[in-house]
Amino acid sequence: MIYSVEITEQADKDLRSIYMYIAFELQDMHSAGKQIDRLEEKIMGLASMPERFRRYAEEPWKSRGLRMMTVDRYCVLYFSDRNLQKVTVLRIMYCGRDKNSQLQKNSQQTD
């Protein structure tokens, strides 16, 4: 079963921020492009068997079905809807960040 993959506006901003950080803060344009390519490739790979990655461990996100895929040092947080055959990528962030805090901010913006 092939799912459609949707990247939210926030996740798109996250991708751009990752690129900008690597390209301009770390001054490595080549690595920035390669990192974004790897992230996009893995994200599009969620179209096949998106439930193969574990559920996010913290509540309330775990009961809502949030899942997490790790790509290099980045965490891709997404929902998978079996009925709609759709994956929605919510956030993409450095795994060392406080994910709960970032998810809470995201939740407040959409309420």
C-alpha positions as CSV (number, residue, x, y, z in Angstrom):
1,M,0.0,0.0,0.0
2,I,1.5,3.4,-1.1
3,Y,0.7,6.4,1.1
4,S,0.7,10.0,0.0
5,V,3.3,12.2,1.9
6,E,2.4,15.7,2.9
7,I,5.0,18.1,4.4
8,T,3.4,20.8,6.6
9,E,4.4,24.4,6.3
10,Q,6.3,24.1,9.6
11,A,8.2,21.0,8.4
12,D,9.1,22.9,5.2
13,K,10.4,25.8,7.4
14,D,12.4,23.3,9.4
15,L,14.1,22.0,6.2
16,R,15.0,25.5,5.1
17,S,16.4,26.3,8.6
18,I,18.5,23.1,8.5
19,Y,19.9,24.1,5.1
20,M,20.6,27.7,6.2
21,Y,22.4,26.5,9.4
22,I,24.7,24.1,7.6
23,A,25.3,26.3,4.6
24,F,25.8,29.6,6.3
25,E,26.6,29.0,10.0
26,L,28.8,26.0,9.3
27,Q,29.8,27.4,5.9
28,D,29.4,24.2,4.1
29,M,27.0,24.5,1.1
30,H,27.8,21.1,-0.3
31,S,27.0,19.3,2.9
32,A,23.8,21.4,3.4
33,G,22.5,20.3,0.0
34,K,23.4,16.6,0.6
35,Q,21.8,16.7,4.0
36,I,18.5,18.1,2.6
37,D,18.6,15.5,-0.2
38,R,19.0,12.7,2.4
39,L,16.2,14.0,4.5
40,E,13.8,14.4,1.5
41,E,14.7,11.0,0.2
42,K,13.9,9.3,3.6
43,I,10.7,11.4,4.0
44,M,9.4,10.4,0.6
45,G,10.3,6.8,1.6
46,L,7.6,7.0,4.2
47,A,5.1,6.4,1.3
48,S,5.9,2.7,1.8
49,M,5.3,1.2,5.3
50,P,5.2,4.4,7.3
51,E,4.4,2.5,10.5
52,R,7.8,0.7,10.5
53,F,9.2,3.5,12.7
54,R,8.4,3.7,16.4
55,R,5.8,5.8,18.1
56,Y,7.0,8.9,19.9
57,A,7.4,7.9,23.5
58,E,5.9,11.0,25.3
59,E,2.3,11.8,25.9
60,P,0.0,13.2,24.6
61,W,1.8,12.6,21.3
62,K,2.1,8.8,21.7
63,S,-1.6,8.3,22.0
64,R,-2.2,10.6,19.1
65,G,-0.1,8.3,16.9
66,L,2.9,10.5,16.4
67,R,5.9,8.6,15.0
68,M,9.6,9.4,14.7
69,M,12.1,8.5,12.1
70,T,15.8,9.4,12.6
71,V,17.9,10.5,9.6
72,D,21.5,11.2,10.5
73,R,21.2,13.6,13.5
74,Y,17.7,14.8,12.6
75,C,14.3,13.5,13.8
76,V,11.4,13.5,11.4
77,L,8.1,13.6,13.4
78,Y,5.0,12.5,11.5
79,F,1.5,11.1,11.6
80,S,0.4,8.1,9.6
81,D,-3.3,7.7,8.7
82,R,-4.0,4.2,7.5
83,N,-7.6,5.0,6.4
84,L,-6.6,8.0,4.3
85,Q,-3.3,6.3,3.3
86,K,-1.5,9.5,4.1
87,V,1.6,10.6,6.0
88,T,1.8,14.1,7.4
89,V,5.3,15.3,8.4
90,L,4.8,17.6,11.3
91,R,8.4,18.7,12.2
92,I,12.0,18.0,11.3
93,M,14.6,18.9,13.9
94,Y,18.0,18.2,15.3
95,C,17.5,15.1,17.6
96,G,19.3,16.9,20.5
97,R,16.6,19.6,20.7
98,D,13.9,19.5,23.3
99,K,11.3,17.8,21.1
100,N,8.5,18.1,23.6
101,S,8.9,21.8,23.9
102,Q,9.0,22.2,20.1
103,L,5.9,20.1,19.7
104,Q,4.1,22.1,22.4
105,K,4.9,25.3,20.5
106,N,3.6,23.7,17.3
107,S,0.4,22.6,19.0
108,Q,-0.2,26.1,20.4
109,Q,0.2,27.6,17.0
110,T,-2.4,25.3,15.5
111,D,-5.0,25.6,18.3
